[in-house]
């Protein structure tokens, strides 16, 4: 009988221990879920909060990725039959009133913030033969060395012709061409400080718009499914309102840098002053455009400033921006319209992939022999 009591006592202890373990696991799991729900579940976030999360992430955390996309411009103008019947004997304007223009830039590339490297491979297509470039032009920017590297393989014949015109008799058997900014042209500029102003400036630019301009859309549409998007937010403004957002962004950058300049050492002030001067010029252009649109009595200017400007933001479950679509659609009727828009798709699933692998042995330094000036002069003659 004692052995039976001992077995019963042992079973109770094991049962008690298991109960405690299960309770601890439940508490930990509940706490983990509550923490995840508070910090990572974004389903209850407002459209503005989702935009803030996505834009801040791409500036500060998720800034290494591959990307691809395109931007296009389409213009169609067709003269109506009525206008054609009222043409005067001077028909020279008739051809000007019938246009069908398509221009598009397709691109792909990669950004690696750790390596301070950006690569983009653009290709221009068009229905205008004189505007079409047969081939892509890969280019890479190494921000550590402030070096731009080009791969002109698709235009090698034209490049060789320019070299022969500018430097007769010289052969350059290199795959890449590189141009490096002289350190004295940028070393004194607060470029890192400039980049650090962007998160706050972007936030400020969205503060000036009505929150009703932002709507959370469902993700059952084809684009959301194709991107596997968890969240879809649409921003609908006008060209004038978008211009005001850009002006606010610039003003915020200016204000932040001006505050830093007042506290900067004397030897740094010149760099701040130089960037602030450039910013002032850009801000003045924005103000001038705004005033022209606001004060204009021309119906065409009014129509342009009121054009709907739509931006769709697509985000994954973490709130990372995985897709961006912009579109401006000005349509008088089915025969007369202008469309401007494009896509940017961002992929975080793989390491940034760079096609340009530049080394001293396969890259020609354009800074040498003043080749840049020689080629530019030959191309413009």
N, C-alpha and C positions, 0 to 999 in steps of 0.2 A: 504493500500500500504506500509506503513512503516514496517509492520510485514513481508511482502514479502521480502523487502530489507534486513531485519535482518536475515531472514532464508537463503537468498542467501549468505550473508556475513559469516554466521556461517558455511555454507557448504564449502565455499572456505577455511576457516581456517582449518576445519577438513581435507579437501583434501590436503592442504599444509602440515599439520602435518604428515598425512599418507605418503605423498611423501618423506618427510625428513626421517621418520622412515624407509621406504623401502630402501632409499639410504644408510642410516647408516648400515642397515642389510647387504646390498650388499657389502659395503666396508669391514665390519667385516668378512663376509664370504669369500670375495676375499683374504683378508689378512691372514685369517686362512688357506685357501687352499694354498696360496703361502708359508706360514711357513711350513705347512705339507709337501708340495712338496720338499722344500729345505732340510728339516731335516729328513723326514721319507720315502719319495719315493726314493727307491734305484734302480729303473729300469735303470737309466742311469749310475750307478756306474760301474767301471771297475772290472774285476775279482779280481785283487789285492785289490781294495778298499773293495769289499765284504768280502774277507778273513780277512782283517784287522778289519772290523766291527764285524764279527762273533767271532773272537778270543778274541778281546778286551772285548766284551760283556760277554763272558763266564768267563773271569777272574774277571771282575770288577762289573758287574751288574746282569746278569742272571745266578747266580751261586747257585741256589737252584732248584732241579728238581729230577724227577725219571728217571731211564734209564734202558735199557736192550740191549742185543746184544750177539754176539758170535765171536770167533776167531777160525780158523781151519787151520790144516796143512794136506795136501794130497800129497802122494808120490806114484807114480806107475812106476815100472821098469819091462819091459818085454824083455826077450832075443829073438832076431829074429831067425827065422828058419835057416838062413844062419850060424849064430854064433853057433847054436846048432849042426849043421852037422860038424863043424870044431873042436868040443870039443876033447881034448885029452883023454887019458884013465883016467886022474884025473878029475872026475866030481864033486868034492867037492865044487867047486865054483859055480856050476849051480844054486843051491838053493839060493845063496846069490844074484844072478842077477835077481831073480824074486821076487818082493816085491809089496805089495799093503797096504799102511799104511794110516790110517785116525785117526787124533786126533783132538778133538774139545772141547773148553771150552765155555759153555753157561752160561750167567750170567744176573742177574738183581739186581737193588739196588736203592739207593737214596743218594742224597747229600743235606745237609742243612747248608749253610754257616753261618746262624745266630746262630744255635745251635752248630756249629763247629763239625758236625757229618757226617760220611760217612759209608754207609752200602753196602756190596756187597755179593751176594749169588751165588757162582760159582758151576757148575756141569761139571765134566769131562766125556766125552764119547770117545770111541775108538773102532776100530775093533780088537784091541789087548786085549785079556782078562786080561792080567796082568797089563794093563794100565788103565782099566776102574774102576771108583769109583761109586759104586751104592748108589747114594744119594748126596745131596748138603750139603755144609758146610757154613751156614750163618756166617758172621763175620762183626763186627761193630767197627769203630774207633772213639773214643771220644777224639777229639784233645784238648778240654779244660783240661781234666785230663790225657791226653796221655795214654789212656787205650784201649787195644784191647780186645774185648769181642767175644767169640766163642759160637756157639750153636751146640754141637756135637750130637744132638738127633738122627741123622741118623746113627751114628757110636757108639752108646752108649755101645754096648757090647764090642767093641774093647777098648774103653776108660776105661771101668771098669776093663778090663784085665790088661791094663797098670798101672792103679792105684794100683791094687792088687800086681803086681810085684814090684812096687816101694815103696809102703807103705802098707805092709801086714796087713790085719785086719781092715783097715780104710774104712769107708763107706762115700761116698760123694753124697748125694742126692740133688744135685743142678742142675737146668736146664742149667745154663750158667757157663762158666769159663772165668775169666778175668785176664789179666796181665797188670800191670801198670809200666811204666818206672819210675825209681827213679828220682825225680826232679833234683838231682845233676848231672844226666847224660845229661840233655838237657837245664836246666834253663839258662845257660850262653850262649847258642847258639842263634844267631840272626835269628830265624826261620821265624818270620813275615817279616823281612827285605828280607829274601830269597824269600818268596812268592811274595813280591812286585816287584821283579826284572823280573818276568815272562812276563808281557805284553811287556815291551821294548825288552826283549831278543827274544821273539817270532817274533816280528816285524823285528828285525835284521836278524833272520834266513831266512826270506823270501826276504830280500834285496839282498841276494847273488845269487838268481836264476834269470834266464832270464824270463821276463814277458810273453814270448811266451809259457812258460811251463804251464801257467794258461789260461784256456779257459772257457768262459761262455757257458754252455750247455743249451739246451731247457729243459723244464720241462714237456714234453709230454711222457717221458718214464715211465715205470711201477713203478719204485722205487720212482720217484718224486711224482707221483700221490698217491701212497700208503702213503707217508709221508705228503701229502698236502703241498709240498714245493713250494715256490714262486721263489726261485733262486737255481741254481745248478752250482757249479764251480768245474772244474776238474784240479787237479795238476798232471802233468806227468813228473817224473824225473827218475833217475836211483838209484840203491842202493848206488853207490858212491856219487852221488849228495846229496842224503838224509843224508848220513853220514856227509857230509860237512855242511849241514844245522844244524844237531845236534851239531856238533863241534862249529859252530858259536853261537848257542844258549848258550852253556856252557861257551864259551868265554865271551859273553855279561854278563851273570850272574856273572862270575868271576870278570870282570872289574867293574861292578856296586858295588859289595860287597867290592872290594879292595879300591874303592874310599871312600865308607862309613867307612871302617876300619881306614883309615888315619885320619878321623875326629872324630872317636869314643873315648869315655873316656877310660882311661887306663884299668879299670876293665872289659871293654867289648871287648878289643882287643883279648884276648885269644880265645873267642868264634868265632870271625871272622877268626882268624888264623886257627882254627881247620877245619871249613867248607871250607876255601880256599885250605887247604891241600887235603881234599877229592876231591874237584873239579879238582885240578891239576892232581891227579891220574887218574880220569875219562877222562880228556882231553888227557892225554898221551896215554891212550888206543885207543882213537879215532884216534889220529895222527898215531899211530903205524899201525892200520888197514888200514888207507888211504895209507900210504907209501907202505905197503905190496901189496895192490891192484895196485897202480900206478907203482911200480917198478917190479912187478912180470912178468916173461916171460911165466908162466904157462897159457895155454889157458883156463883152468878151472877157474882160478882166474879172468882173463879178462872177461869171460862170466858172472861170478857172479857179478862183479862190474858194468857191463853194463845192468844188469837185469832191465827191466822197473818196476818202482814203481809208482802205480797210487793211488791217494787219491781223493775221491769224497766228496765234502762238499754240504750239503743240508740245506737251510735256509728258515725261514718263512718270512712273509712280513716285519717284524721288523728287519730282519737281524740276528735273533738268530739262532744258530746252532741247528738243529733238527735231523740231521743224518750225519753219517760219515762212509764211506766205504773205506777200504784199501785192495789192492790186489797186489800180486806178482805172475806172471805166467811164469814159465820157462818150455817151451815145445819143446822137440826135435822132436817128432812126436806124433801120436795119442796114441801110446803105452807107451811112456816114457815122464813123465812130473812131475813137482813139483808145487804145488799151496799153497800159504800162503795168508790168508786174513780174513776179518771179518767186522762186522757191529757194530756200536754204534748208538742207537736211544735215543733221549732225549725228555722228555715230561715235559712241563712247565705248563700244564693245571690243575694239581692237586698239593696239598701240598705234600712235600716229605713223603713217607710212609715207616716206619721202622718196621720190623717184630720183632726185638729183643727189648724187654722191660725189661731191667736189673734193678734190685733193690738189695740192700744188702741181702735181705732174700732169693732171688732165684739165687744168683751168688756166686760162689766159687772163692776166691782170690788166684790165682796161686802163688803170691809172698809169701804166707804163707807156712811154712814148706819146703821151697825150692822145691816145687813139680815139678816146671819146669825142674830143673836139674835132678831130680829123674826119671821123665818120659822120658826125652831125653836119659838118660843113659840106661834105660830099653829097649827103642825102638831100640837102636843101638847095643845092646849086641848080 
